[in-house]
């Protein structure tokens, strides 16, 4: 095999190898109208157009803060903290179930 052929094969192997996906973390707020608008608009469009190049990690935390006593405060009140907690539990247990199905 000539040197040219070896270089060509090496180049093809390195260019065909897929690039790693970009990790995107999306911090949301359960009761925030701006989060809803972003999710239904820009985020949905990004997933449709280039979703194959990134992994989306949905984090239901948004503008929440942990208080000194260990409790949480959310921008849109206590119900939002409850809803964020429910969303986090669904994500957690759904991922565990998906891992079980994948194995």
SULHUTA-V326033 format. One line per field, one symbol per residue. ss: DSSP state (@ for helix, = for strand, . for the rest). Layout:
BEGIN
ss->???
END
This chain:
BEGIN
ss->..@@@@@@@@@@@@@@.....======.....@@@@@@@@@@@@@@@@@@@@@======.....==.....==....@@@@@@@@@@@@@@@@@@@@@@@@@.
END
